[in-house]
């Protein structure tokens, strides 16, 4: 029987934050090649919805212009 050793861990690259000019390049790239991707990401970020919930939403669930706020009315089936 052979001795089973642990797998070697991959050396991970350290996190390197973007320089100030790079976020603009990233956004421009997606606007050129996948224009709706930025809209989708912003919707996820601002609504706090999970991707599956966002895919199951229908236009009738969005109520705009109610007083000072807009509403998302999600059915129990979604959340």
Biopython code that builds the backbone (N, CA, C, O; Angstrom):
import numpy as np
from Bio.PDB.StructureBuilder import StructureBuilder

atoms = [
    (1, "UNK", "N", (0.846, -1.173, 0.000)),
    (1, "UNK", "CA", (0.000, 0.000, 0.000)),
    (1, "UNK", "C", (0.891, 1.234, 0.000)),
    (1, "UNK", "O", (1.908, 1.280, 0.692)),
    (2, "UNK", "N", (0.501, 2.226, -0.778)),
    (2, "UNK", "CA", (1.314, 3.433, -0.858)),
    (2, "UNK", "C", (0.830, 4.470, 0.137)),
    (2, "UNK", "O", (-0.336, 4.490, 0.531)),
    (3, "UNK", "N", (1.734, 5.308, 0.522)),
    (3, "UNK", "CA", (1.401, 6.378, 1.466)),
    (3, "UNK", "C", (0.698, 7.505, 0.707)),
    (3, "UNK", "O", (1.178, 7.952, -0.335)),
    (4, "UNK", "N", (-0.419, 7.951, 1.224)),
    (4, "UNK", "CA", (-1.167, 9.012, 0.573)),
    (4, "UNK", "C", (-0.774, 10.334, 1.216)),
    (4, "UNK", "O", (-1.008, 10.549, 2.406)),
    (5, "UNK", "N", (-0.185, 11.203, 0.434)),
    (5, "UNK", "CA", (0.215, 12.509, 0.954)),
    (5, "UNK", "C", (-0.809, 13.568, 0.594)),
    (5, "UNK", "O", (-1.677, 13.345, -0.250)),
    (6, "UNK", "N", (-0.706, 14.697, 1.226)),
    (6, "UNK", "CA", (-1.635, 15.785, 0.919)),
    (6, "UNK", "C", (-1.233, 16.451, -0.397)),
    (6, "UNK", "O", (-0.069, 16.444, -0.797)),
    (7, "UNK", "N", (-2.219, 17.013, -1.036)),
    (7, "UNK", "CA", (-1.960, 17.722, -2.284)),
    (7, "UNK", "C", (-1.206, 19.011, -2.000)),
    (7, "UNK", "O", (-1.403, 19.658, -0.972)),
    (8, "UNK", "N", (-0.355, 19.356, -2.922)),
    (8, "UNK", "CA", (0.358, 20.623, -2.776)),
    (8, "UNK", "C", (-0.604, 21.767, -3.046)),
    (8, "UNK", "O", (-1.418, 21.707, -3.968)),
    (9, "UNK", "N", (-0.505, 22.772, -2.260)),
    (9, "UNK", "CA", (-1.359, 23.940, -2.454)),
    (9, "UNK", "C", (-0.752, 24.822, -3.533)),
    (9, "UNK", "O", (0.460, 25.022, -3.612)),
    (10, "UNK", "N", (-1.646, 25.336, -4.354)),
    (10, "UNK", "CA", (-1.188, 26.287, -5.363)),
    (10, "UNK", "C", (-0.811, 27.585, -4.678)),
    (10, "UNK", "O", (-1.468, 28.028, -3.735)),
    (11, "UNK", "N", (0.241, 28.174, -5.163)),
    (11, "UNK", "CA", (0.602, 29.482, -4.628)),
    (11, "UNK", "C", (-0.317, 30.505, -5.281)),
    (11, "UNK", "O", (-0.351, 30.652, -6.503)),
    (12, "UNK", "N", (-1.045, 31.193, -4.448)),
    (12, "UNK", "CA", (-1.973, 32.188, -4.972)),
    (12, "UNK", "C", (-1.254, 33.514, -5.143)),
    (12, "UNK", "O", (-0.387, 33.905, -4.361)),
    (13, "UNK", "N", (-1.658, 34.169, -6.195)),
    (13, "UNK", "CA", (-1.104, 35.500, -6.417)),
    (13, "UNK", "C", (-1.716, 36.460, -5.414)),
    (13, "UNK", "O", (-2.892, 36.331, -5.072)),
    (14, "UNK", "N", (-0.951, 37.403, -4.947)),
    (14, "UNK", "CA", (-1.526, 38.380, -4.012)),
    (14, "UNK", "C", (-2.539, 39.266, -4.727)),
    (14, "UNK", "O", (-2.440, 39.501, -5.932)),
    (15, "UNK", "N", (-3.507, 39.750, -3.970)),
    (15, "UNK", "CA", (-4.506, 40.656, -4.532)),
    (15, "UNK", "C", (-3.847, 41.987, -4.849)),
    (15, "UNK", "O", (-3.208, 42.598, -3.993)),
    (16, "UNK", "N", (-4.009, 42.423, -6.072)),
    (16, "UNK", "CA", (-3.459, 43.711, -6.494)),
    (16, "UNK", "C", (-4.631, 44.583, -6.914)),
    (16, "UNK", "O", (-5.274, 44.295, -7.924)),
    (17, "UNK", "N", (-4.929, 45.645, -6.163)),
    (17, "UNK", "CA", (-6.069, 46.494, -6.525)),
    (17, "UNK", "C", (-5.823, 47.223, -7.842)),
    (17, "UNK", "O", (-4.686, 47.440, -8.260)),
    (18, "UNK", "N", (-6.923, 47.587, -8.472)),
    (18, "UNK", "CA", (-6.828, 48.321, -9.732)),
    (18, "UNK", "C", (-6.302, 49.724, -9.487)),
    (18, "UNK", "O", (-6.593, 50.351, -8.467)),
    (19, "UNK", "N", (-5.517, 50.203, -10.451)),
    (19, "UNK", "CA", (-5.095, 51.599, -10.376)),
    (19, "UNK", "C", (-6.283, 52.452, -10.832)),
    (19, "UNK", "O", (-7.189, 51.926, -11.477)),
    (20, "UNK", "N", (-6.305, 53.745, -10.520)),
    (20, "UNK", "CA", (-7.497, 54.571, -10.807)),
    (20, "UNK", "C", (-7.975, 54.537, -12.262)),
    (20, "UNK", "O", (-9.173, 54.688, -12.501)),
    (21, "UNK", "N", (-7.102, 54.348, -13.224)),
    (21, "UNK", "CA", (-7.522, 54.359, -14.633)),
    (21, "UNK", "C", (-8.153, 53.032, -15.064)),
    (21, "UNK", "O", (-8.920, 53.005, -16.027)),
    (22, "UNK", "N", (-7.849, 51.947, -14.378)),
    (22, "UNK", "CA", (-8.296, 50.630, -14.821)),
    (22, "UNK", "C", (-9.796, 50.386, -14.695)),
    (22, "UNK", "O", (-10.362, 49.770, -15.599)),
    (23, "UNK", "N", (-10.489, 50.828, -13.627)),
    (23, "UNK", "CA", (-11.945, 50.596, -13.603)),
    (23, "UNK", "C", (-12.655, 51.181, -14.819)),
    (23, "UNK", "O", (-13.605, 50.585, -15.327)),
    (24, "UNK", "N", (-12.211, 52.323, -15.281)),
    (24, "UNK", "CA", (-12.816, 52.941, -16.466)),
    (24, "UNK", "C", (-12.597, 52.054, -17.688)),
    (24, "UNK", "O", (-13.499, 51.908, -18.513)),
    (25, "UNK", "N", (-11.420, 51.466, -17.812)),
    (25, "UNK", "CA", (-11.137, 50.571, -18.934)),
    (25, "UNK", "C", (-12.018, 49.332, -18.878)),
    (25, "UNK", "O", (-12.501, 48.865, -19.909)),
    (26, "UNK", "N", (-12.229, 48.801, -17.687)),
    (26, "UNK", "CA", (-13.072, 47.612, -17.528)),
    (26, "UNK", "C", (-14.509, 47.930, -17.930)),
    (26, "UNK", "O", (-15.121, 47.177, -18.687)),
    (27, "UNK", "N", (-15.044, 49.028, -17.434)),
    (27, "UNK", "CA", (-16.421, 49.424, -17.759)),
    (27, "UNK", "C", (-16.557, 49.678, -19.258)),
    (27, "UNK", "O", (-17.532, 49.245, -19.871)),
    (28, "UNK", "N", (-15.597, 50.371, -19.850)),
    (28, "UNK", "CA", (-15.633, 50.630, -21.294)),
    (28, "UNK", "C", (-15.603, 49.339, -22.092)),
    (28, "UNK", "O", (-16.310, 49.203, -23.090)),
    (29, "UNK", "N", (-14.787, 48.395, -21.656)),
    (29, "UNK", "CA", (-14.710, 47.103, -22.349)),
    (29, "UNK", "C", (-16.068, 46.414, -22.343)),
    (29, "UNK", "O", (-16.544, 45.965, -23.385)),
    (30, "UNK", "N", (-16.697, 46.330, -21.157)),
    (30, "UNK", "CA", (-17.998, 45.667, -21.089)),
    (30, "UNK", "C", (-19.072, 46.445, -21.840)),
    (30, "UNK", "O", (-19.965, 45.837, -22.429)),
    (31, "UNK", "N", (-19.007, 47.759, -21.833)),
    (31, "UNK", "CA", (-19.985, 48.547, -22.601)),
    (31, "UNK", "C", (-19.859, 48.260, -24.092)),
    (31, "UNK", "O", (-20.858, 48.283, -24.810)),
    (32, "UNK", "N", (-18.646, 47.991, -24.566)),
    (32, "UNK", "CA", (-18.438, 47.702, -25.984)),
    (32, "UNK", "C", (-18.824, 46.281, -26.362)),
    (32, "UNK", "O", (-19.420, 46.074, -27.419)),
    (33, "UNK", "N", (-18.503, 45.294, -25.527)),
    (33, "UNK", "CA", (-18.688, 43.898, -25.894)),
    (33, "UNK", "C", (-19.918, 43.242, -25.280)),
    (33, "UNK", "O", (-20.519, 42.371, -25.908)),
    (34, "UNK", "N", (-20.303, 43.632, -24.083)),
    (34, "UNK", "CA", (-21.492, 43.091, -23.422)),
    (34, "UNK", "C", (-22.223, 44.240, -22.723)),
    (34, "UNK", "O", (-22.163, 44.351, -21.498)),
    (35, "UNK", "N", (-22.908, 45.092, -23.481)),
    (35, "UNK", "CA", (-23.467, 46.308, -22.899)),
    (35, "UNK", "C", (-24.461, 46.075, -21.761)),
    (35, "UNK", "O", (-24.551, 46.911, -20.861)),
    (36, "UNK", "N", (-25.192, 44.998, -21.768)),
    (36, "UNK", "CA", (-26.171, 44.755, -20.704)),
    (36, "UNK", "C", (-25.550, 44.167, -19.447)),
    (36, "UNK", "O", (-26.215, 44.109, -18.413)),
    (37, "UNK", "N", (-24.309, 43.734, -19.502)),
    (37, "UNK", "CA", (-23.656, 43.132, -18.342)),
    (37, "UNK", "C", (-23.511, 44.131, -17.201)),
    (37, "UNK", "O", (-23.768, 43.795, -16.045)),
    (38, "UNK", "N", (-23.104, 45.350, -17.515)),
    (38, "UNK", "CA", (-22.967, 46.377, -16.479)),
    (38, "UNK", "C", (-24.311, 46.699, -15.841)),
    (38, "UNK", "O", (-24.384, 46.917, -14.632)),
    (39, "UNK", "N", (-25.363, 46.730, -16.628)),
    (39, "UNK", "CA", (-26.706, 46.983, -16.091)),
    (39, "UNK", "C", (-27.089, 45.849, -15.138)),
    (39, "UNK", "O", (-27.633, 46.098, -14.062)),
    (40, "UNK", "N", (-26.807, 44.610, -15.530)),
    (40, "UNK", "CA", (-27.120, 43.452, -14.700)),
    (40, "UNK", "C", (-26.349, 43.506, -13.380)),
    (40, "UNK", "O", (-26.923, 43.275, -12.316)),
    (41, "UNK", "N", (-25.054, 43.811, -13.447)),
    (41, "UNK", "CA", (-24.247, 43.900, -12.229)),
    (41, "UNK", "C", (-24.740, 45.006, -11.302)),
    (41, "UNK", "O", (-24.820, 44.811, -10.089)),
    (42, "UNK", "N", (-25.069, 46.156, -11.863)),
    (42, "UNK", "CA", (-25.568, 47.264, -11.042)),
    (42, "UNK", "C", (-26.893, 46.897, -10.384)),
    (42, "UNK", "O", (-27.136, 47.252, -9.230)),
    (43, "UNK", "N", (-27.752, 46.183, -11.117)),
    (43, "UNK", "CA", (-29.033, 45.763, -10.553)),
    (43, "UNK", "C", (-28.811, 44.810, -9.388)),
    (43, "UNK", "O", (-29.460, 44.929, -8.349)),
    (44, "UNK", "N", (-27.890, 43.862, -9.563)),
    (44, "UNK", "CA", (-27.566, 42.950, -8.464)),
    (44, "UNK", "C", (-27.069, 43.719, -7.253)),
    (44, "UNK", "O", (-27.495, 43.463, -6.127)),
    (45, "UNK", "N", (-26.177, 44.652, -7.486)),
    (45, "UNK", "CA", (-25.559, 45.395, -6.390)),
    (45, "UNK", "C", (-26.575, 46.257, -5.640)),
    (45, "UNK", "O", (-26.638, 46.221, -4.411)),
    (46, "UNK", "N", (-27.364, 47.025, -6.376)),
    (46, "UNK", "CA", (-28.260, 47.982, -5.728)),
    (46, "UNK", "C", (-29.514, 47.351, -5.134)),
    (46, "UNK", "O", (-30.067, 47.877, -4.168)),
    (47, "UNK", "N", (-29.972, 46.231, -5.696)),
    (47, "UNK", "CA", (-31.179, 45.613, -5.156)),
    (47, "UNK", "C", (-30.869, 44.563, -4.099)),
    (47, "UNK", "O", (-31.718, 44.260, -3.261)),
    (48, "UNK", "N", (-29.672, 44.011, -4.126)),
    (48, "UNK", "CA", (-29.322, 42.956, -3.192)),
    (48, "UNK", "C", (-29.942, 41.614, -3.562)),
    (48, "UNK", "O", (-29.912, 40.672, -2.770)),
    (49, "UNK", "N", (-30.505, 41.528, -4.768)),
    (49, "UNK", "CA", (-31.115, 40.278, -5.214)),
    (49, "UNK", "C", (-30.041, 39.272, -5.614)),
    (49, "UNK", "O", (-28.959, 39.644, -6.067)),
    (50, "UNK", "N", (-30.354, 38.021, -5.440)),
    (50, "UNK", "CA", (-29.472, 36.962, -5.923)),
    (50, "UNK", "C", (-29.767, 36.748, -7.405)),
    (50, "UNK", "O", (-30.872, 37.050, -7.856)),
    (51, "UNK", "N", (-28.801, 36.232, -8.176)),
    (51, "UNK", "CA", (-29.014, 36.063, -9.623)),
    (51, "UNK", "C", (-30.268, 35.268, -9.983)),
    (51, "UNK", "O", (-30.963, 35.622, -10.936)),
    (52, "UNK", "N", (-30.573, 34.195, -9.237)),
    (52, "UNK", "CA", (-31.772, 33.411, -9.559)),
    (52, "UNK", "C", (-33.033, 34.240, -9.363)),
    (52, "UNK", "O", (-33.958, 34.171, -10.172)),
    (53, "UNK", "N", (-33.071, 35.027, -8.287)),
    (53, "UNK", "CA", (-34.240, 35.878, -8.034)),
    (53, "UNK", "C", (-34.398, 36.899, -9.159)),
    (53, "UNK", "O", (-35.511, 37.172, -9.607)),
    (54, "UNK", "N", (-33.300, 37.449, -9.600)),
    (54, "UNK", "CA", (-33.351, 38.443, -10.672)),
    (54, "UNK", "C", (-33.863, 37.826, -11.971)),
    (54, "UNK", "O", (-34.633, 38.457, -12.695)),
    (55, "UNK", "N", (-33.441, 36.596, -12.271)),
    (55, "UNK", "CA", (-33.897, 35.921, -13.491)),
    (55, "UNK", "C", (-35.388, 35.617, -13.447)),
    (55, "UNK", "O", (-36.042, 35.610, -14.489)),
    (56, "UNK", "N", (-35.943, 35.364, -12.252)),
    (56, "UNK", "CA", (-37.354, 35.015, -12.128)),
    (56, "UNK", "C", (-38.281, 36.228, -12.044)),
    (56, "UNK", "O", (-39.504, 36.086, -12.079)),
    (57, "UNK", "N", (-37.697, 37.409, -11.934)),
    (57, "UNK", "CA", (-38.539, 38.610, -11.839)),
    (57, "UNK", "C", (-39.276, 38.878, -13.138)),
    (57, "UNK", "O", (-38.809, 38.535, -14.224)),
    (58, "UNK", "N", (-40.432, 39.496, -13.001)),
    (58, "UNK", "CA", (-41.209, 39.926, -14.158)),
    (58, "UNK", "C", (-41.419, 41.440, -14.040)),
    (58, "UNK", "O", (-41.346, 42.004, -12.949)),
    (59, "UNK", "N", (-41.674, 42.074, -15.160)),
    (59, "UNK", "CA", (-41.843, 43.538, -15.173)),
    (59, "UNK", "C", (-42.966, 43.979, -14.242)),
    (59, "UNK", "O", (-42.889, 45.056, -13.651)),
    (60, "UNK", "N", (-44.010, 43.159, -14.104)),
    (60, "UNK", "CA", (-45.143, 43.539, -13.259)),
    (60, "UNK", "C", (-44.762, 43.605, -11.779)),
    (60, "UNK", "O", (-45.518, 44.151, -10.974)),
    (61, "UNK", "N", (-43.609, 43.060, -11.412)),
    (61, "UNK", "CA", (-43.172, 43.080, -10.018)),
    (61, "UNK", "C", (-42.453, 44.379, -9.652)),
    (61, "UNK", "O", (-42.165, 44.620, -8.480)),
    (62, "UNK", "N", (-42.167, 45.202, -10.637)),
    (62, "UNK", "CA", (-41.478, 46.466, -10.397)),
    (62, "UNK", "C", (-42.499, 47.587, -10.435)),
    (62, "UNK", "O", (-43.175, 47.778, -11.446)),
    (63, "UNK", "N", (-42.616, 48.324, -9.353)),
    (63, "UNK", "CA", (-43.565, 49.436, -9.277)),
    (63, "UNK", "C", (-42.746, 50.712, -9.124)),
    (63, "UNK", "O", (-42.098, 50.922, -8.098)),
    (64, "UNK", "N", (-42.775, 51.553, -10.134)),
    (64, "UNK", "CA", (-41.978, 52.775, -10.137)),
    (64, "UNK", "C", (-42.816, 53.975, -9.724)),
    (64, "UNK", "O", (-44.015, 54.035, -9.998)),
    (65, "UNK", "N", (-42.175, 54.921, -9.066)),
    (65, "UNK", "CA", (-42.811, 56.191, -8.752)),
    (65, "UNK", "C", (-43.861, 56.137, -7.665)),
    (65, "UNK", "O", (-44.855, 56.859, -7.742)),
    (66, "UNK", "N", (-43.676, 55.311, -6.661)),
    (66, "UNK", "CA", (-44.601, 55.255, -5.534)),
    (66, "UNK", "C", (-44.051, 56.187, -4.461)),
    (66, "UNK", "O", (-43.127, 55.831, -3.729)),
    (67, "UNK", "N", (-44.615, 57.358, -4.376)),
    (67, "UNK", "CA", (-44.094, 58.338, -3.423)),
    (67, "UNK", "C", (-42.652, 58.676, -3.769)),
    (67, "UNK", "O", (-42.334, 58.982, -4.918)),
    (68, "UNK", "N", (-41.789, 58.619, -2.774)),
    (68, "UNK", "CA", (-40.375, 58.911, -2.992)),
    (68, "UNK", "C", (-39.571, 57.680, -3.368)),
    (68, "UNK", "O", (-38.393, 57.791, -3.704)),
    (69, "UNK", "N", (-40.198, 56.493, -3.315)),
    (69, "UNK", "CA", (-39.448, 55.258, -3.506)),
    (69, "UNK", "C", (-40.065, 54.407, -4.597)),
    (69, "UNK", "O", (-41.260, 54.492, -4.879)),
    (70, "UNK", "N", (-39.220, 53.583, -5.204)),
    (70, "UNK", "CA", (-39.678, 52.568, -6.139)),
    (70, "UNK", "C", (-39.733, 51.247, -5.380)),
    (70, "UNK", "O", (-38.980, 51.047, -4.427)),
    (71, "UNK", "N", (-40.612, 50.354, -5.795)),
    (71, "UNK", "CA", (-40.793, 49.094, -5.076)),
    (71, "UNK", "C", (-40.529, 47.892, -5.965)),
    (71, "UNK", "O", (-40.766, 47.930, -7.172)),
    (72, "UNK", "N", (-40.037, 46.830, -5.355)),
    (72, "UNK", "CA", (-39.949, 45.514, -5.995)),
    (72, "UNK", "C", (-40.876, 44.617, -5.180)),
    (72, "UNK", "O", (-40.657, 44.410, -3.986)),
    (73, "UNK", "N", (-41.896, 44.095, -5.819)),
    (73, "UNK", "CA", (-42.837, 43.205, -5.137)),
    (73, "UNK", "C", (-42.571, 41.792, -5.643)),
    (73, "UNK", "O", (-42.968, 41.429, -6.750)),
    (74, "UNK", "N", (-41.886, 40.992, -4.805)),
    (74, "UNK", "CA", (-41.518, 39.643, -5.198)),
    (74, "UNK", "C", (-42.477, 38.628, -4.602)),
    (74, "UNK", "O", (-42.873, 38.732, -3.441)),
    (75, "UNK", "N", (-42.841, 37.652, -5.409)),
    (75, "UNK", "CA", (-43.738, 36.615, -4.896)),
    (75, "UNK", "C", (-42.961, 35.649, -4.005)),
    (75, "UNK", "O", (-41.731, 35.614, -4.041)),
    (76, "UNK", "N", (-43.689, 34.865, -3.204)),
    (76, "UNK", "CA", (-43.054, 33.897, -2.320)),
    (76, "UNK", "C", (-42.288, 32.848, -3.107)),
    (76, "UNK", "O", (-41.309, 32.285, -2.617)),
    (77, "UNK", "N", (-42.730, 32.590, -4.310)),
    (77, "UNK", "CA", (-42.071, 31.597, -5.158)),
    (77, "UNK", "C", (-40.632, 32.002, -5.467)),
    (77, "UNK", "O", (-39.762, 31.143, -5.608)),
    (78, "UNK", "N", (-40.386, 33.276, -5.570)),
    (78, "UNK", "CA", (-39.046, 33.762, -5.909)),
    (78, "UNK", "C", (-38.122, 33.779, -4.714)),
    (78, "UNK", "O", (-36.993, 33.294, -4.800)),
    (79, "UNK", "N", (-38.573, 34.325, -3.606)),
    (79, "UNK", "CA", (-37.659, 34.442, -2.480)),
    (79, "UNK", "C", (-38.040, 33.452, -1.428)),
    (79, "UNK", "O", (-37.394, 33.382, -0.383)),
]
sb = StructureBuilder()
sb.init_structure("model")
sb.init_model(0)
sb.init_chain("A")
sb.init_seg("    ")
for serial, (resi, resn, name, xyz) in enumerate(atoms, 1):
    if name == "N":
        sb.init_residue(resn, " ", resi, " ")
    sb.init_atom(name, np.array(xyz, "f"), 0.0, 1.0, " ", f" {name:<3s}", serial, name[0])
structure = sb.get_structure()
